[in-house]
Amino acid sequence: MIRQARTIQLARQTDRNQAKGVQIMPKKGELSKTARASLANREEVNHMTSRICAKCGEPIMLKELQPVKVVGRGMVYYHKGHYNVQ
């Protein structure tokens, strides 16, 4: 009887919190709201980027992208096979 009353009390509290806009923590094993959103918005695994290779001048696919920070120039982008560490 006490357990049933506690369950009803928790259900009412949850309803009040949802009506107020209070966020509840995910249960064990569930993804958080942010994690669910990132899974829903996940981009195609390998797609054409807007970056151009500094060595060959061709657009770079995401899996082949090698960003390099150059002092004085900023970011430079290469295909992974075209970039050599000096």
PDB file of N, CA, C and O in Angstrom, chain B, residues numbered from 101:
ATOM      1  N   MET B 101       0.827  -1.194   0.000  1.00  0.00           N
ATOM      2  CA  MET B 101       0.000   0.000   0.000  1.00  0.00           C
ATOM      3  C   MET B 101       0.871   1.257   0.000  1.00  0.00           C
ATOM      4  O   MET B 101       0.593   2.206  -0.733  1.00  0.00           O
ATOM      5  N   ILE B 102       1.924   1.264   0.820  1.00  0.00           N
ATOM      6  CA  ILE B 102       2.807   2.427   0.900  1.00  0.00           C
ATOM      7  C   ILE B 102       3.560   2.603  -0.418  1.00  0.00           C
ATOM      8  O   ILE B 102       3.748   3.720  -0.899  1.00  0.00           O
ATOM      9  N   ARG B 103       3.985   1.475  -0.990  1.00  0.00           N
ATOM     10  CA  ARG B 103       4.720   1.515  -2.257  1.00  0.00           C
ATOM     11  C   ARG B 103       3.842   2.107  -3.372  1.00  0.00           C
ATOM     12  O   ARG B 103       4.316   2.903  -4.183  1.00  0.00           O
ATOM     13  N   GLN B 104       2.572   1.717  -3.405  1.00  0.00           N
ATOM     14  CA  GLN B 104       1.645   2.220  -4.416  1.00  0.00           C
ATOM     15  C   GLN B 104       1.423   3.724  -4.232  1.00  0.00           C
ATOM     16  O   GLN B 104       1.362   4.459  -5.217  1.00  0.00           O
ATOM     17  N   ALA B 105       1.304   4.184  -3.005  1.00  0.00           N
ATOM     18  CA  ALA B 105       1.115   5.611  -2.728  1.00  0.00           C
ATOM     19  C   ALA B 105       2.342   6.405  -3.162  1.00  0.00           C
ATOM     20  O   ALA B 105       2.215   7.500  -3.709  1.00  0.00           O
ATOM     21  N   ARG B 106       3.534   5.851  -2.917  1.00  0.00           N
ATOM     22  CA  ARG B 106       4.784   6.517  -3.320  1.00  0.00           C
ATOM     23  C   ARG B 106       4.869   6.616  -4.843  1.00  0.00           C
ATOM     24  O   ARG B 106       5.305   7.636  -5.376  1.00  0.00           O
ATOM     25  N   THR B 107       4.454   5.558  -5.545  1.00  0.00           N
ATOM     26  CA  THR B 107       4.467   5.561  -7.006  1.00  0.00           C
ATOM     27  C   THR B 107       3.537   6.636  -7.552  1.00  0.00           C
ATOM     28  O   THR B 107       3.893   7.342  -8.495  1.00  0.00           O
ATOM     29  N   ILE B 108       2.369   6.765  -6.977  1.00  0.00           N
ATOM     30  CA  ILE B 108       1.406   7.798  -7.400  1.00  0.00           C
ATOM     31  C   ILE B 108       1.972   9.186  -7.126  1.00  0.00           C
ATOM     32  O   ILE B 108       1.845  10.089  -7.953  1.00  0.00           O
ATOM     33  N   GLN B 109       2.607   9.356  -5.945  1.00  0.00           N
ATOM     34  CA  GLN B 109       3.210  10.643  -5.592  1.00  0.00           C
ATOM     35  C   GLN B 109       4.310  11.016  -6.585  1.00  0.00           C
ATOM     36  O   GLN B 109       4.374  12.163  -7.027  1.00  0.00           O
ATOM     37  N   LEU B 110       5.176  10.067  -6.942  1.00  0.00           N
ATOM     38  CA  LEU B 110       6.245  10.337  -7.911  1.00  0.00           C
ATOM     39  C   LEU B 110       5.680  10.670  -9.292  1.00  0.00           C
ATOM     40  O   LEU B 110       6.215  11.531  -9.990  1.00  0.00           O
ATOM     41  N   ALA B 111       4.615   9.997  -9.683  1.00  0.00           N
ATOM     42  CA  ALA B 111       3.996  10.264 -10.977  1.00  0.00           C
ATOM     43  C   ALA B 111       3.440  11.689 -11.017  1.00  0.00           C
ATOM     44  O   ALA B 111       3.600  12.390 -12.016  1.00  0.00           O
ATOM     45  N   ARG B 112       2.791  12.114  -9.935  1.00  0.00           N
ATOM     46  CA  ARG B 112       2.257  13.475  -9.879  1.00  0.00           C
ATOM     47  C   ARG B 112       3.379  14.512  -9.903  1.00  0.00           C
ATOM     48  O   ARG B 112       3.265  15.546 -10.561  1.00  0.00           O
ATOM     49  N   GLN B 113       4.477  14.224  -9.172  1.00  0.00           N
ATOM     50  CA  GLN B 113       5.615  15.139  -9.137  1.00  0.00           C
ATOM     51  C   GLN B 113       6.234  15.259 -10.530  1.00  0.00           C
ATOM     52  O   GLN B 113       6.604  16.356 -10.949  1.00  0.00           O
ATOM     53  N   THR B 114       6.349  14.148 -11.245  1.00  0.00           N
ATOM     54  CA  THR B 114       6.900  14.158 -12.598  1.00  0.00           C
ATOM     55  C   THR B 114       6.019  14.976 -13.530  1.00  0.00           C
ATOM     56  O   THR B 114       6.519  15.744 -14.351  1.00  0.00           O
ATOM     57  N   ASP B 115       4.690  14.808 -13.399  1.00  0.00           N
ATOM     58  CA  ASP B 115       3.756  15.576 -14.222  1.00  0.00           C
ATOM     59  C   ASP B 115       3.894  17.075 -13.948  1.00  0.00           C
ATOM     60  O   ASP B 115       3.865  17.882 -14.878  1.00  0.00           O
ATOM     61  N   ARG B 116       4.045  17.449 -12.673  1.00  0.00           N
ATOM     62  CA  ARG B 116       4.204  18.864 -12.330  1.00  0.00           C
ATOM     63  C   ARG B 116       5.516  19.415 -12.892  1.00  0.00           C
ATOM     64  O   ARG B 116       5.551  20.524 -13.426  1.00  0.00           O
ATOM     65  N   ASN B 117       6.581  18.646 -12.770  1.00  0.00           N
ATOM     66  CA  ASN B 117       7.879  19.090 -13.283  1.00  0.00           C
ATOM     67  C   ASN B 117       7.847  19.265 -14.798  1.00  0.00           C
ATOM     68  O   ASN B 117       8.402  20.230 -15.321  1.00  0.00           O
ATOM     69  N   GLN B 118       7.206  18.346 -15.501  1.00  0.00           N
ATOM     70  CA  GLN B 118       7.112  18.464 -16.957  1.00  0.00           C
ATOM     71  C   GLN B 118       6.270  19.665 -17.348  1.00  0.00           C
ATOM     72  O   GLN B 118       6.562  20.327 -18.344  1.00  0.00           O
ATOM     73  N   ALA B 119       5.222  19.958 -16.574  1.00  0.00           N
ATOM     74  CA  ALA B 119       4.382  21.119 -16.860  1.00  0.00           C
ATOM     75  C   ALA B 119       5.168  22.411 -16.652  1.00  0.00           C
ATOM     76  O   ALA B 119       4.939  23.392 -17.359  1.00  0.00           O
ATOM     77  N   LYS B 120       6.095  22.421 -15.685  1.00  0.00           N
ATOM     78  CA  LYS B 120       6.913  23.599 -15.428  1.00  0.00           C
ATOM     79  C   LYS B 120       8.079  23.711 -16.407  1.00  0.00           C
ATOM     80  O   LYS B 120       8.723  24.757 -16.477  1.00  0.00           O
ATOM     81  N   GLY B 121       8.355  22.665 -17.151  1.00  0.00           N
ATOM     82  CA  GLY B 121       9.492  22.687 -18.064  1.00  0.00           C
ATOM     83  C   GLY B 121      10.781  22.229 -17.417  1.00  0.00           C
ATOM     84  O   GLY B 121      11.858  22.478 -17.959  1.00  0.00           O
ATOM     85  N   VAL B 122      10.705  21.567 -16.272  1.00  0.00           N
ATOM     86  CA  VAL B 122      11.892  21.080 -15.573  1.00  0.00           C
ATOM     87  C   VAL B 122      12.399  19.839 -16.293  1.00  0.00           C
ATOM     88  O   VAL B 122      11.631  18.927 -16.598  1.00  0.00           O
ATOM     89  N   GLN B 123      13.698  19.816 -16.559  1.00  0.00           N
ATOM     90  CA  GLN B 123      14.296  18.668 -17.222  1.00  0.00           C
ATOM     91  C   GLN B 123      14.639  17.603 -16.189  1.00  0.00           C
ATOM     92  O   GLN B 123      15.157  17.914 -15.117  1.00  0.00           O
ATOM     93  N   ILE B 124      14.349  16.347 -16.515  1.00  0.00           N
ATOM     94  CA  ILE B 124      14.712  15.264 -15.613  1.00  0.00           C
ATOM     95  C   ILE B 124      15.936  14.560 -16.170  1.00  0.00           C
ATOM     96  O   ILE B 124      16.158  14.549 -17.381  1.00  0.00           O
ATOM     97  N   MET B 125      16.716  13.980 -15.298  1.00  0.00           N
ATOM     98  CA  MET B 125      17.925  13.268 -15.704  1.00  0.00           C
ATOM     99  C   MET B 125      17.541  11.972 -16.411  1.00  0.00           C
ATOM    100  O   MET B 125      16.549  11.339 -16.051  1.00  0.00           O
ATOM    101  N   PRO B 126      18.327  11.573 -17.420  1.00  0.00           N
ATOM    102  CA  PRO B 126      18.024  10.304 -18.085  1.00  0.00           C
ATOM    103  C   PRO B 126      18.261   9.139 -17.121  1.00  0.00           C
ATOM    104  O   PRO B 126      19.121   9.202 -16.242  1.00  0.00           O
ATOM    105  N   LYS B 127      17.483   8.087 -17.309  1.00  0.00           N
ATOM    106  CA  LYS B 127      17.656   6.902 -16.474  1.00  0.00           C
ATOM    107  C   LYS B 127      18.920   6.168 -16.898  1.00  0.00           C
ATOM    108  O   LYS B 127      19.473   6.433 -17.965  1.00  0.00           O
ATOM    109  N   LYS B 128      19.368   5.253 -16.066  1.00  0.00           N
ATOM    110  CA  LYS B 128      20.588   4.498 -16.347  1.00  0.00           C
ATOM    111  C   LYS B 128      20.436   3.758 -17.678  1.00  0.00           C
ATOM    112  O   LYS B 128      19.441   3.069 -17.904  1.00  0.00           O
ATOM    113  N   GLY B 129      21.422   3.908 -18.547  1.00  0.00           N
ATOM    114  CA  GLY B 129      21.384   3.248 -19.844  1.00  0.00           C
ATOM    115  C   GLY B 129      20.777   4.097 -20.944  1.00  0.00           C
ATOM    116  O   GLY B 129      20.894   3.745 -22.118  1.00  0.00           O
ATOM    117  N   GLU B 130      20.128   5.211 -20.600  1.00  0.00           N
ATOM    118  CA  GLU B 130      19.539   6.094 -21.602  1.00  0.00           C
ATOM    119  C   GLU B 130      20.537   7.174 -21.994  1.00  0.00           C
ATOM    120  O   GLU B 130      21.436   7.509 -21.222  1.00  0.00           O
ATOM    121  N   LEU B 131      20.377   7.712 -23.188  1.00  0.00           N
ATOM    122  CA  LEU B 131      21.210   8.814 -23.641  1.00  0.00           C
ATOM    123  C   LEU B 131      20.642  10.132 -23.140  1.00  0.00           C
ATOM    124  O   LEU B 131      19.431  10.264 -22.960  1.00  0.00           O
ATOM    125  N   SER B 132      21.509  11.098 -22.917  1.00  0.00           N
ATOM    126  CA  SER B 132      21.053  12.420 -22.509  1.00  0.00           C
ATOM    127  C   SER B 132      20.396  13.124 -23.696  1.00  0.00           C
ATOM    128  O   SER B 132      20.487  12.657 -24.831  1.00  0.00           O
ATOM    129  N   LYS B 133      19.745  14.229 -23.428  1.00  0.00           N
ATOM    130  CA  LYS B 133      19.069  14.995 -24.477  1.00  0.00           C
ATOM    131  C   LYS B 133      20.068  15.451 -25.534  1.00  0.00           C
ATOM    132  O   LYS B 133      19.775  15.388 -26.728  1.00  0.00           O
ATOM    133  N   THR B 134      21.232  15.904 -25.115  1.00  0.00           N
ATOM    134  CA  THR B 134      22.260  16.370 -26.041  1.00  0.00           C
ATOM    135  C   THR B 134      22.786  15.223 -26.902  1.00  0.00           C
ATOM    136  O   THR B 134      22.986  15.386 -28.106  1.00  0.00           O
ATOM    137  N   ALA B 135      23.007  14.072 -26.285  1.00  0.00           N
ATOM    138  CA  ALA B 135      23.501  12.912 -27.034  1.00  0.00           C
ATOM    139  C   ALA B 135      22.480  12.440 -28.058  1.00  0.00           C
ATOM    140  O   ALA B 135      22.847  12.083 -29.177  1.00  0.00           O
ATOM    141  N   ARG B 136      21.207  12.433 -27.691  1.00  0.00           N
ATOM    142  CA  ARG B 136      20.157  12.035 -28.649  1.00  0.00           C
ATOM    143  C   ARG B 136      20.112  13.010 -29.819  1.00  0.00           C
ATOM    144  O   ARG B 136      19.961  12.594 -30.968  1.00  0.00           O
ATOM    145  N   ALA B 137      20.243  14.304 -29.535  1.00  0.00           N
ATOM    146  CA  ALA B 137      20.204  15.306 -30.593  1.00  0.00           C
ATOM    147  C   ALA B 137      21.393  15.157 -31.530  1.00  0.00           C
ATOM    148  O   ALA B 137      21.250  15.306 -32.744  1.00  0.00           O
ATOM    149  N   SER B 138      22.566  14.865 -30.974  1.00  0.00           N
ATOM    150  CA  SER B 138      23.744  14.724 -31.836  1.00  0.00           C
ATOM    151  C   SER B 138      23.638  13.489 -32.709  1.00  0.00           C
ATOM    152  O   SER B 138      24.118  13.503 -33.843  1.00  0.00           O
ATOM    153  N   LEU B 139      23.019  12.413 -32.215  1.00  0.00           N
ATOM    154  CA  LEU B 139      22.823  11.225 -33.043  1.00  0.00           C
ATOM    155  C   LEU B 139      21.834  11.518 -34.167  1.00  0.00           C
ATOM    156  O   LEU B 139      21.996  11.028 -35.285  1.00  0.00           O
ATOM    157  N   ALA B 140      20.821  12.309 -33.872  1.00  0.00           N
ATOM    158  CA  ALA B 140      19.824  12.637 -34.881  1.00  0.00           C
ATOM    159  C   ALA B 140      20.402  13.545 -35.964  1.00  0.00           C
ATOM    160  O   ALA B 140      20.003  13.466 -37.125  1.00  0.00           O
ATOM    161  N   ASN B 141      21.340  14.404 -35.581  1.00  0.00           N
ATOM    162  CA  ASN B 141      21.905  15.363 -36.536  1.00  0.00           C
ATOM    163  C   ASN B 141      23.221  14.912 -37.139  1.00  0.00           C
ATOM    164  O   ASN B 141      23.880  15.686 -37.833  1.00  0.00           O
ATOM    165  N   ARG B 142      23.615  13.668 -36.886  1.00  0.00           N
ATOM    166  CA  ARG B 142      24.907  13.183 -37.377  1.00  0.00           C
ATOM    167  C   ARG B 142      24.963  13.269 -38.904  1.00  0.00           C
ATOM    168  O   ARG B 142      24.053  12.838 -39.613  1.00  0.00           O
ATOM    169  N   GLU B 143      26.043  13.829 -39.365  1.00  0.00           N
ATOM    170  CA  GLU B 143      26.208  13.996 -40.804  1.00  0.00           C
ATOM    171  C   GLU B 143      26.583  12.673 -41.453  1.00  0.00           C
ATOM    172  O   GLU B 143      26.935  11.702 -40.782  1.00  0.00           O
ATOM    173  N   GLU B 144      26.499  12.664 -42.763  1.00  0.00           N
ATOM    174  CA  GLU B 144      26.950  11.522 -43.534  1.00  0.00           C
ATOM    175  C   GLU B 144      28.412  11.275 -43.173  1.00  0.00           C
ATOM    176  O   GLU B 144      29.179  12.222 -43.005  1.00  0.00           O
ATOM    177  N   VAL B 145      28.796  10.017 -43.055  1.00  0.00           N
ATOM    178  CA  VAL B 145      30.128   9.678 -42.557  1.00  0.00           C
ATOM    179  C   VAL B 145      31.226  10.292 -43.419  1.00  0.00           C
ATOM    180  O   VAL B 145      32.143  10.909 -42.877  1.00  0.00           O
ATOM    181  N   ASN B 146      31.167  10.147 -44.716  1.00  0.00           N
ATOM    182  CA  ASN B 146      32.212  10.679 -45.590  1.00  0.00           C
ATOM    183  C   ASN B 146      31.539  11.514 -46.679  1.00  0.00           C
ATOM    184  O   ASN B 146      30.806  10.981 -47.511  1.00  0.00           O
ATOM    185  N   HIS B 147      31.787  12.809 -46.671  1.00  0.00           N
ATOM    186  CA  HIS B 147      31.178  13.677 -47.674  1.00  0.00           C
ATOM    187  C   HIS B 147      32.210  14.698 -48.168  1.00  0.00           C
ATOM    188  O   HIS B 147      33.263  14.878 -47.557  1.00  0.00           O
ATOM    189  N   MET B 148      31.898  15.341 -49.250  1.00  0.00           N
ATOM    190  CA  MET B 148      32.786  16.347 -49.825  1.00  0.00           C
ATOM    191  C   MET B 148      32.736  17.607 -48.961  1.00  0.00           C
ATOM    192  O   MET B 148      31.660  18.118 -48.652  1.00  0.00           O
ATOM    193  N   THR B 149      33.903  18.093 -48.579  1.00  0.00           N
ATOM    194  CA  THR B 149      33.973  19.318 -47.775  1.00  0.00           C
ATOM    195  C   THR B 149      34.205  20.509 -48.698  1.00  0.00           C
ATOM    196  O   THR B 149      34.432  20.344 -49.896  1.00  0.00           O
ATOM    197  N   SER B 150      34.146  21.684 -48.139  1.00  0.00           N
ATOM    198  CA  SER B 150      34.398  22.899 -48.923  1.00  0.00           C
ATOM    199  C   SER B 150      35.887  23.240 -48.937  1.00  0.00           C
ATOM    200  O   SER B 150      36.286  24.240 -49.534  1.00  0.00           O
ATOM    201  N   ARG B 151      36.703  22.425 -48.290  1.00  0.00           N
ATOM    202  CA  ARG B 151      38.150  22.676 -48.209  1.00  0.00           C
ATOM    203  C   ARG B 151      38.852  22.234 -49.482  1.00  0.00           C
ATOM    204  O   ARG B 151      38.486  21.231 -50.096  1.00  0.00           O
ATOM    205  N   ILE B 152      39.869  23.001 -49.869  1.00  0.00           N
ATOM    206  CA  ILE B 152      40.673  22.717 -51.057  1.00  0.00           C
ATOM    207  C   ILE B 152      42.083  22.354 -50.608  1.00  0.00           C
ATOM    208  O   ILE B 152      42.657  23.022 -49.748  1.00  0.00           O
ATOM    209  N   CYS B 153      42.638  21.300 -51.189  1.00  0.00           N
ATOM    210  CA  CYS B 153      43.984  20.858 -50.845  1.00  0.00           C
ATOM    211  C   CYS B 153      44.998  21.913 -51.288  1.00  0.00           C
ATOM    212  O   CYS B 153      44.944  22.396 -52.419  1.00  0.00           O
ATOM    213  N   ALA B 154      45.928  22.271 -50.384  1.00  0.00           N
ATOM    214  CA  ALA B 154      46.940  23.288 -50.684  1.00  0.00           C
ATOM    215  C   ALA B 154      47.968  22.773 -51.691  1.00  0.00           C
ATOM    216  O   ALA B 154      48.614  23.575 -52.367  1.00  0.00           O
ATOM    217  N   LYS B 155      48.131  21.468 -51.804  1.00  0.00           N
ATOM    218  CA  LYS B 155      49.137  20.908 -52.698  1.00  0.00           C
ATOM    219  C   LYS B 155      48.598  20.683 -54.106  1.00  0.00           C
ATOM    220  O   LYS B 155      49.242  21.071 -55.081  1.00  0.00           O
ATOM    221  N   CYS B 156      47.404  20.050 -54.227  1.00  0.00           N
ATOM    222  CA  CYS B 156      46.897  19.705 -55.561  1.00  0.00           C
ATOM    223  C   CYS B 156      45.748  20.590 -56.028  1.00  0.00           C
ATOM    224  O   CYS B 156      45.435  20.597 -57.219  1.00  0.00           O
ATOM    225  N   GLY B 157      45.105  21.341 -55.125  1.00  0.00           N
ATOM    226  CA  GLY B 157      44.035  22.260 -55.518  1.00  0.00           C
ATOM    227  C   GLY B 157      42.680  21.611 -55.720  1.00  0.00           C
ATOM    228  O   GLY B 157      41.774  22.254 -56.250  1.00  0.00           O
ATOM    229  N   GLU B 158      42.507  20.351 -55.315  1.00  0.00           N
ATOM    230  CA  GLU B 158      41.223  19.652 -55.471  1.00  0.00           C
ATOM    231  C   GLU B 158      40.443  19.653 -54.163  1.00  0.00           C
ATOM    232  O   GLU B 158      41.038  19.736 -53.088  1.00  0.00           O
ATOM    233  N   PRO B 159      39.108  19.560 -54.241  1.00  0.00           N
ATOM    234  CA  PRO B 159      38.300  19.464 -53.011  1.00  0.00           C
ATOM    235  C   PRO B 159      38.647  18.185 -52.246  1.00  0.00           C
ATOM    236  O   PRO B 159      39.080  17.197 -52.838  1.00  0.00           O
ATOM    237  N   ILE B 160      38.451  18.215 -50.925  1.00  0.00           N
ATOM    238  CA  ILE B 160      38.859  17.105 -50.069  1.00  0.00           C
ATOM    239  C   ILE B 160      37.631  16.432 -49.448  1.00  0.00           C
ATOM    240  O   ILE B 160      36.748  17.105 -48.918  1.00  0.00           O
ATOM    241  N   MET B 161      37.585  15.088 -49.520  1.00  0.00           N
ATOM    242  CA  MET B 161      36.553  14.319 -48.826  1.00  0.00           C
ATOM    243  C   MET B 161      36.878  14.352 -47.326  1.00  0.00           C
ATOM    244  O   MET B 161      38.041  14.486 -46.945  1.00  0.00           O
ATOM    245  N   LEU B 162      35.852  14.230 -46.481  1.00  0.00           N
ATOM    246  CA  LEU B 162      36.019  14.354 -45.041  1.00  0.00           C
ATOM    247  C   LEU B 162      37.033  13.359 -44.481  1.00  0.00           C
ATOM    248  O   LEU B 162      37.844  13.729 -43.632  1.00  0.00           O
ATOM    249  N   LYS B 163      37.007  12.115 -44.934  1.00  0.00           N
ATOM    250  CA  LYS B 163      37.938  11.111 -44.407  1.00  0.00           C
ATOM    251  C   LYS B 163      39.378  11.387 -44.811  1.00  0.00           C
ATOM    252  O   LYS B 163      40.303  10.902 -44.159  1.00  0.00           O
ATOM    253  N   GLU B 164      39.585  12.154 -45.869  1.00  0.00           N
ATOM    254  CA  GLU B 164      40.938  12.456 -46.341  1.00  0.00           C
ATOM    255  C   GLU B 164      41.449  13.807 -45.851  1.00  0.00           C
ATOM    256  O   GLU B 164      42.579  14.183 -46.163  1.00  0.00           O
ATOM    257  N   LEU B 165      40.640  14.545 -45.091  1.00  0.00           N
ATOM    258  CA  LEU B 165      40.993  15.895 -44.665  1.00  0.00           C
ATOM    259  C   LEU B 165      42.075  15.889 -43.596  1.00  0.00           C
ATOM    260  O   LEU B 165      41.950  15.199 -42.585  1.00  0.00           O
ATOM    261  N   GLN B 166      43.150  16.668 -43.819  1.00  0.00           N
ATOM    262  CA  GLN B 166      44.232  16.828 -42.845  1.00  0.00           C
ATOM    263  C   GLN B 166      44.440  18.319 -42.605  1.00  0.00           C
ATOM    264  O   GLN B 166      45.179  18.959 -43.353  1.00  0.00           O
ATOM    265  N   PRO B 167      43.797  18.895 -41.566  1.00  0.00           N
ATOM    266  CA  PRO B 167      43.991  20.315 -41.271  1.00  0.00           C
ATOM    267  C   PRO B 167      45.341  20.541 -40.592  1.00  0.00           C
ATOM    268  O   PRO B 167      45.748  19.765 -39.728  1.00  0.00           O
ATOM    269  N   VAL B 168      46.032  21.615 -40.991  1.00  0.00           N
ATOM    270  CA  VAL B 168      47.342  21.937 -40.422  1.00  0.00           C
ATOM    271  C   VAL B 168      47.347  23.418 -40.070  1.00  0.00           C
ATOM    272  O   VAL B 168      46.976  24.255 -40.893  1.00  0.00           O
ATOM    273  N   LYS B 169      47.770  23.748 -38.839  1.00  0.00           N
ATOM    274  CA  LYS B 169      47.861  25.145 -38.423  1.00  0.00           C
ATOM    275  C   LYS B 169      49.265  25.650 -38.752  1.00  0.00           C
ATOM    276  O   LYS B 169      50.260  25.112 -38.265  1.00  0.00           O
ATOM    277  N   VAL B 170      49.330  26.686 -39.581  1.00  0.00           N
ATOM    278  CA  VAL B 170      50.602  27.266 -39.986  1.00  0.00           C
ATOM    279  C   VAL B 170      50.707  28.649 -39.347  1.00  0.00           C
ATOM    280  O   VAL B 170      49.804  29.474 -39.484  1.00  0.00           O
ATOM    281  N   VAL B 171      51.808  28.893 -38.653  1.00  0.00           N
ATOM    282  CA  VAL B 171      52.007  30.178 -37.987  1.00  0.00           C
ATOM    283  C   VAL B 171      52.090  31.276 -39.048  1.00  0.00           C
ATOM    284  O   VAL B 171      52.862  31.164 -40.000  1.00  0.00           O
ATOM    285  N   GLY B 172      51.312  32.317 -38.888  1.00  0.00           N
ATOM    286  CA  GLY B 172      51.317  33.438 -39.816  1.00  0.00           C
ATOM    287  C   GLY B 172      50.305  33.306 -40.942  1.00  0.00           C
ATOM    288  O   GLY B 172      49.904  34.315 -41.523  1.00  0.00           O
ATOM    289  N   ARG B 173      49.878  32.079 -41.268  1.00  0.00           N
ATOM    290  CA  ARG B 173      48.904  31.868 -42.338  1.00  0.00           C
ATOM    291  C   ARG B 173      47.562  31.392 -41.825  1.00  0.00           C
ATOM    292  O   ARG B 173      46.542  31.601 -42.482  1.00  0.00           O
ATOM    293  N   GLY B 174      47.541  30.760 -40.675  1.00  0.00           N
ATOM    294  CA  GLY B 174      46.299  30.186 -40.163  1.00  0.00           C
ATOM    295  C   GLY B 174      46.194  28.724 -40.539  1.00  0.00           C
ATOM    296  O   GLY B 174      47.193  28.006 -40.538  1.00  0.00           O
ATOM    297  N   MET B 175      44.988  28.277 -40.861  1.00  0.00           N
ATOM    298  CA  MET B 175      44.760  26.864 -41.176  1.00  0.00           C
ATOM    299  C   MET B 175      44.983  26.609 -42.661  1.00  0.00           C
ATOM    300  O   MET B 175      44.564  27.394 -43.511  1.00  0.00           O
ATOM    301  N   VAL B 176      45.654  25.493 -42.957  1.00  0.00           N
ATOM    302  CA  VAL B 176      45.879  25.023 -44.321  1.00  0.00           C
ATOM    303  C   VAL B 176      45.385  23.592 -44.353  1.00  0.00           C
ATOM    304  O   VAL B 176      45.552  22.861 -43.377  1.00  0.00           O
ATOM    305  N   TYR B 177      44.777  23.175 -45.458  1.00  0.00           N
ATOM    306  CA  TYR B 177      44.170  21.854 -45.547  1.00  0.00           C
ATOM    307  C   TYR B 177      44.824  21.043 -46.658  1.00  0.00           C
ATOM    308  O   TYR B 177      45.109  21.561 -47.738  1.00  0.00           O
ATOM    309  N   TYR B 178      45.059  19.749 -46.372  1.00  0.00           N
ATOM    310  CA  TYR B 178      45.681  18.837 -47.315  1.00  0.00           C
ATOM    311  C   TYR B 178      44.884  17.537 -47.365  1.00  0.00           C
ATOM    312  O   TYR B 178      44.111  17.237 -46.455  1.00  0.00           O
ATOM    313  N   HIS B 179      45.081  16.755 -48.454  1.00  0.00           N
ATOM    314  CA  HIS B 179      44.683  15.357 -48.431  1.00  0.00           C
ATOM    315  C   HIS B 179      45.690  14.666 -47.506  1.00  0.00           C
ATOM    316  O   HIS B 179      46.852  15.072 -47.457  1.00  0.00           O
ATOM    317  N   LYS B 180      45.272  13.641 -46.781  1.00  0.00           N
ATOM    318  CA  LYS B 180      46.178  12.979 -45.840  1.00  0.00           C
ATOM    319  C   LYS B 180      47.412  12.437 -46.536  1.00  0.00           C
ATOM    320  O   LYS B 180      48.498  12.454 -45.958  1.00  0.00           O
ATOM    321  N   GLY B 181      47.271  11.958 -47.756  1.00  0.00           N
ATOM    322  CA  GLY B 181      48.406  11.427 -48.495  1.00  0.00           C
ATOM    323  C   GLY B 181      49.349  12.503 -49.014  1.00  0.00           C
ATOM    324  O   GLY B 181      50.500  12.206 -49.335  1.00  0.00           O
ATOM    325  N   HIS B 182      48.888  13.745 -49.103  1.00  0.00           N
ATOM    326  CA  HIS B 182      49.714  14.835 -49.632  1.00  0.00           C
ATOM    327  C   HIS B 182      50.493  15.579 -48.562  1.00  0.00           C
ATOM    328  O   HIS B 182      51.408  16.337 -48.886  1.00  0.00           O
ATOM    329  N   TYR B 183      50.151  15.382 -47.292  1.00  0.00           N
ATOM    330  CA  TYR B 183      50.803  16.148 -46.233  1.00  0.00           C
ATOM    331  C   TYR B 183      52.048  15.413 -45.739  1.00  0.00           C
ATOM    332  O   TYR B 183      51.972  14.252 -45.336  1.00  0.00           O
ATOM    333  N   ASN B 184      53.197  16.098 -45.774  1.00  0.00           N
ATOM    334  CA  ASN B 184      54.448  15.547 -45.254  1.00  0.00           C
ATOM    335  C   ASN B 184      54.908  16.422 -44.107  1.00  0.00           C
ATOM    336  O   ASN B 184      54.959  17.645 -44.239  1.00  0.00           O
ATOM    337  N   VAL B 185      55.243  15.808 -42.981  1.00  0.00           N
ATOM    338  CA  VAL B 185      55.761  16.567 -41.847  1.00  0.00           C
ATOM    339  C   VAL B 185      57.240  16.862 -42.128  1.00  0.00           C
ATOM    340  O   VAL B 185      58.021  15.952 -42.408  1.00  0.00           O
ATOM    341  N   GLN B 186      57.617  18.166 -42.049  1.00  0.00           N
ATOM    342  CA  GLN B 186      59.009  18.528 -42.346  1.00  0.00           C
ATOM    343  C   GLN B 186      59.856  18.402 -41.123  1.00  0.00           C
ATOM    344  O   GLN B 186      61.058  18.664 -41.176  1.00  0.00           O
TER     345      GLN B 186
END
